[in-house]
Amino acid sequence: MNQKMLRAATVFAAIATLIVLAPLGAQSTEQLTRTIHVSGEYRTTIEADMAVLTLSVIRQATTPLKVQKEVTNAADKVIKALLSAGIERKNIATSAFNIYAIYNDDEDKRNEVVGYGSTSTVTVTINDTAMVGALIEAGMQSGATEIQSLSYQKRDAASLEIEMYQKAVLNAMEKAAALAQTLGMKLGKAITVEEQSFSAQSQDERVFFAKAMSAAAPAEEAFAPGSIQMSAAVRIVFELE
């Protein structure tokens, strides 16, 4: 190999070495970045200021047309009772209307249709939780068959959820700063933030129904809203300086 070719080969080898080492050098720098991983959480207890009540209306008749009329008329009576109690029409909705066949219970006649059933639901949004007991009583007396569901909620739930996450982030920052200080280091900027969980749990509705069935307390007290347990959690990765 002549001298010119030798010099060219040497230069090419040097360039190739730089190309190979460049990403390795960058990778080693990334590996040396010091980080701290912390979780933050915030919990609180609030009082509900609204409720969503769903009443079921169930009827049976000999023909589909008759059962449709009966369940529709019954649902209308429930709605009128709620309106008379002071609920605005925009806060009342009907849904889940269906018609189904009822079959003979006798073993040798199980394919025989003996009638038809129909179910409709009336859902009411209640902005005054003190009215829940009276509205349940009015709905049941006017033709509702059962309470399908009852949930107590917070009116400004969306903004409250954001506030919960903000406080969870502050909790994570406090933890990270304390850990960094203990290690003799300074807390740097946040690298990643992960939303982990959010929950808002009210008292199990079965508790309300049990109180009402026991007749140990007036309807207003039996269906008085309990507290709502709320929590939010995040996970954040910070740099350490």
TIDOMI-968213 format. One record per residue (C-alpha): x negated, y, z; residue in three letters. Coordinates in steps of 0.001 Angstrom, whole numbers, plus 524288, in hexadecimal, padded with zeros to 5 digits. Example, Ala and Ser with C-alpha at 12.3 -4.5 7.8 and 13.67 -1.06 7.14 Angstrom:
2
7CFF47EE6C81E78ALA7CA9A7FBDC81BE4SER
% end
This chain:
241
800008000080000MET7FA1880D487FC26ASN7F956818E28057AGLN8053A820037FFE5LYS80DC3813F880155MET808D1811D780F38LEU80C3481FCE8131EARG819DA81E8980D13ALA81C4F811D38145DALA817F88180682128THR82124823BC81F5AVAL82CA881AC881BDEPHE82A2B8128E827FDALA829F281EB483094ALA836D5823AE82AF2ILE83D298165E82CD1ALA838908161C83AF5THR83E8C8238283D76LEU84B8281F5483757ILE84C1B8134983FFDVAL8480A81A3C84C72LEU850EA8262184AF6ALA85DCE81F5A84E92PRO856EF817878591ALEU851FD8240C85F24GLY85F99829F985E9CALA8655381DAC86480GLN85B9F81DB486FBCSER85EF682BF987275THR86D678288D8732CGLU86A8D81D6A87C5BGLN8636B826BF8856ELEU86F4782FC988690THR873A182EC0894BAARG8823082DB5896FETHR88BA482B1C8A1F2ILE898E58245C8A04DHIS8A3A98280B8A9D6VAL8B240826348AB1FSER8BB7A8309A8B011GLY8C91282F108B58EGLU8D3D5837868BAF5TYR8DFF1832FC8C23DARG8EB8183A828C763THR8F976838C48CBF9THR9045C841618C6C7ILE91303842438C822GLU91B7583F6A8BC4CALA923C784A8A8B722ASP92BC3843368ACD8MET93189835C88AA4DALA935A482D9489EA2VAL9413B824A28A142LEU9464681A49897D4THR953968140589A15LEU95837807F1892B9SER966228065188DF1VAL969AD7F80D88B17ILE976C07F353885F0ARG97CAF7E6C588073GLN988297E4BC87717ALA98DBC7DAC086DB5THR9893D7E16C86126THR97D987E9C785D28PRO9866D7F55685A28LEU98D0F7F4E286765LYS9806C7F3CB86EF5VAL97A927FF0186744GLN9860E807B186AA7LYS985CC803B1878F9GLU977538061087B02VAL977ED812F487385THR98370817C087B8AASN97CC8813AF88827ALA9702881AA188472ALA977EC826DF8811DASP97E1F826A388EA4LYS970BB82590894EDVAL96BE68312788D04ILE977DB8394B890CCLYS975748361689F1DALA9675683AA389E04LEU96B84847238972FLEU9758A849BB8A1C0SER96AC1847F58ABDBALA963378532E8A5CCGLY959E984C8E89C2FILE957F18537F88F28GLU95B7284BCC882E9ARG94DAD84D3D87D73LYS9489F8457788918ASN95148839AC88644ILE94E6182F8D87BCBALA9548582292877E0THR94CA18177287223SER94A9D808C587162ALA95831805EA86C19PHE959D57F7AB867F0ASN9640A7ED18865E7ILE961A77DEA286842TYR969847D21D867D7ALA96D3D7CAE087441ILE96D4D7BC2087305TYR974C77B18E87A28ASN96DA97AC1D88606ASP972DD79E4788410ASP9683F7953087F58GLU9705678FC487408ASP9750279D4086FB0LYS968A57A55B87036ARG96A137AA1B86237ASN9779C7AF79864DCGLU9788C7BE4D865E3VAL981BE7C1FB870E4VAL97FE27D0AE87087GLY976A97DBEF86E63TYR96EA77E47C8774FGLY969357F1FA87563SER95F847FA6287CC7THR95CF1808E487C0FSER954078111E88482THR9558881F1388928VAL948EB8260988CC6THR94941832C38944AVAL93E0B83BE989761THR9401B841E58A4C8ILE9391184E7F8A801ASN93DD984ED28B60CASP939CF842738BD3ATHR943A1845338C800ALA94E65841C88BE3BMET949BC833E98BB4FVAL9521082CF78C569GLY95E78834478C1C1ALA95C48832048B334LEU95A4A823748B52FILE966DD822D58BCDEGLU96E3982AA58B289ALA968FA822348A78AGLY96C3E815578AE27MET979D9819B28B1EFGLN97CD681E338A410SER979588114E89D94GLY96AB280EB989DD9ALA9678D800878A0C3THR959E7801918A67BGLU94E1680A428A878ILE944698063489E17GLN9395280EE38A29ESER935F181A878AB05LEU92902821A08AA62SER924A282DCF8B18FTYR91B50836908AA1DGLN9143C843898AA39LYS9194784DE98A0F8ARG90BE08537089D28ASP905758461489BFDALA8FD0C849858901CALA8F66B855518963ESER8F51484DFD8A303LEU8EDFE842E289C17GLU8E42784C8089666ILE8E1FD8525F8A3E1GLU8DFC1844CB8A982MET8D53B841E189F68TYR8CEA984EF08A1EDGLN8CDAE84BDF8B05DLYS8C8A083E3B8AD53ALA8BDC6844748A523VAL8BA4684D8E8B063LEU8B99C841C78B95BASN8B04783B028AFFCALA8A7CB8473C8AF29MET8A6F3848268BDF7GLU8A2B5839F78BEDDLYS8989A83B7F8B42EALA8930B848068BA24ALA891DF841938C77DALA88AEE835C68C1D7LEU881B883E428B9CFALA87E578467E8C5B1GLN87B7F83A4F8CDADTHR87225835D78C30ALEU86B6D843178C2D4GLY8705D8461C8B535MET8798684FE08AECDLYS8864E84C718A844LEU8865B84F4A899C4GLY891438503488FD7LYS89BBD8460288DCCALA898B583CDC88281ILE8A55383503881D2THR8B26A835D2888AAVAL8BBCF82A528889DGLU8CA1382AC688CA5GLU8CC3881E7F894A8GLN8D9E581E7789A51SER8E5B08264C89E61PHE8F175821AE8A611SER8FD98827738AC3CALA904EF81D8D8B45DGLN9117D820598BB89SER9182E817C28C568GLN91D5780B058BFC7ASP92B6F80D3C8BB9BGLU92F4C8007A8C248ARG92CEA807458CF4AVAL9375B811528CC0APHE940FD806DC8C7CEPHE93E9B7FEF58D424ALA9416080AE08DC95LYS94DDE80DB38D536ALA9529E7FF9E8D5EEMET950177FECC8E481SER958E480A9A8E6D3ALA94F9D80E5A8F1CBALA94EEC81C408ECA8ALA9576A825768E499PRO95502825508D5E5ALA94DD1832548D6B2GLU943F782C898E02FGLU9433281F218D9D6ALA93F278250E8CCDBPHE936EF830308D230ALA92A52830D78CA42PRO91E1D82BAB8D07EGLY9106D8304F8CDA7SER9093A82E128C0E4ILE8FB61828EC8C1F4GLN8F2D282EC98B744MET8E4BC82BD98B3BCSER8DB2282EB48A8CDALA8CD8A8292B8A667ALA8C25782C9489D3FVAL8B494827C589AABARG8A9BD831648971DILE89B8D82FD68930EVAL892C383B4B8970CPHE884BB83E6E893B2GLU87B0383F9889EBELEU8709F84A3B89E5DGLU
% end
